[in-house]
Amino acid sequence: MITRHLMIINKSVMNMLTMENNREEEEDHDDEQPTNIWPQMTAESLQEPLLSDSPSVSSEDDGPSQRGMILYCSLFFFHGISGVTWGRFSIVYYNSILHLSEEQIGVLQGVVPLIALLSQPFWGSISDCFRSKKMVYLVCKFGSALFLLALSFQNLVQTFPQILFCVIGMAIFRSSGVLDSHALDFLGERHRGYYGNIRMWASISWGLGCILMGYITDKYSFEWNFVIFGVMMTCMLLLAAIGLPSKTKAEQAQYEHAVTAANGLQDAGIPRPKLATLYDAVCRLPVIYWLLQGVVLGAGVSLVDSFLFVYLQNDLHASTTLCGWTVGVTVLLELPIFFYSQSLLKNLGHDRLFVLAMAGYLLRVFGYTLLKPRTVHYIFAMEILHGVTVGCMWIASVDFAAAIAPIEWSTTVQTMLSTAIFCVGGGLGPMVGGWVMEQHGAVAMYRGAGVVVGVAMLGHLALWGLYGEGPHGRHLKRVREERHQTRAEMDATRESPEGGSDCGEVE
């Protein structure tokens, strides 16, 4: 029932976007008919099974299927609302329930992304090598949920080393990027711009969930956070297990191509994706620079996620309810950014979106340093800028990763993005920030973070001025030219009498 309600709510909103996207497609593809990805809902369609055997199989010509869109919107919704029960409220648990020091909290917040620095790309590569996004997603979500729920047993998990053990276990099974890659496979290259409309549902559940959990934590106890997490995670795992196909359309195509390349001899073994292809796509200066930008922004955002509640409660004497509301308002700008992601990517491009993300962060953290206990409610105006930073950075980064990734390494590149932002940046931010906050206070920490992000923004603008175009857009243009040349060479080989049949690598 929840998924059907999501569809009813989403349909009225999506109709506006569909008309806009169809108008844009008419301009770019005059010879093609626009596609409505949300067919008219009737009484008969509501009686059909919600999930088909393979909802992820969608046609590039017909657009994403209706059931597939319902499935992925629902998965992202449950992903957001289950994550919010822990998320920033983990700081409240460490600070108010377990009474850990700020330095200990910094270690716990920092060790997760540092462990995931290795585990996350590992799961991404396993997913690509064995063409098993669904299995990897289920295993990782189940494993991380077990370790998180273990923290609720305070009679068993009492000392800091025991808490650290559980946190490390959660980090080992972290697999951010796998669900995003699954959704992008479902959408296909032509309809990749709809990713923001799917991802939007995680923001909706995140914002509403934070407001609700702030009230529940204040009114009742933190035990309810664990209960709600368990219920929501169970719903998400069941939905993924029942609804997701064993292989996405892209995975099935790669498998069939590999079988053909092996002359149909499946017993001989199906060749795995070549590391050289991944190395050639990723080990380039523009890509490394893009990942470094992700590290800087990830470190900056992690400082807010890790210590804002501590700053509000300890320095500004805010309630847990107010802390929950601060997270709720973060999605006010994030939602329209995700909703209009296709138009923003087309009209602004990746470089402008990155600059906007960094500018929004600067205004936000420098605003923190001006707050006083009597003006603590001004925090809401600053938290709205979270949507500018995260929304612009995320849609630009995910689309950039999808554009540069070889299709056989699509999940690995997405997990590399998540690793840069949430692991490297997310690890360095809390560990360094925790030390600075302990020694010099929260104001000095946030001012320092603003300076670092400001330098990164100036560097981006300097490269833009030097080359006459943004570094991200410049590299994507080069990638498109290289792939166009490769396709032309493959077509010429097929047409030549000596070429024979072509069973080359899938791009």
Secondary structure, 3 states (H helix, E strand, C coil): CHHHHHHHHHHHHHHHHHHHHHHHHHHHCCCCCCCCCCCCCCHHHHHCCCCCCCCCCCECCCECCHHHHHHHHHHHHHHHHHHHCCCCHHHHHHHHHCCCCHHHHHHHHHHHHHHHHHHHHHHHHHHHHCCCHHHHHHHHHHHHHHHHHHCCCCCCCCCHHHHHHHHHHHHHCCCCCHHHHHHHHHHCCCCHHHHHHHHHHHHHHHHHHHHHHHHHHHHCCCHHHHHHHHHHHHHHHHHHHHHCCCCCHHHHHHHHHHHHHCCCCHHHCCCCCCHHHHHHHHCCHHHHHHHHHHHHHHHHHHHHHHHHHHHHHHHCCCCHHHHHHHHHCCHHHHHHHHHCHHHHHHHCHHHHHHHHHHHHHHHHHHHHCCCCHHHHHHHHHHHCCHHHHHHHHHHHHHHHHHHHCCHHHHHHHHHHHHHHHHHHHHHHHHHHHHHHHHHHCHHHHHHHHHHHHHHHHHHHHHHHHHHCCCHHHHHHHHHHHHHHHHHHHHHHHHHCCCCCCCCCCCC
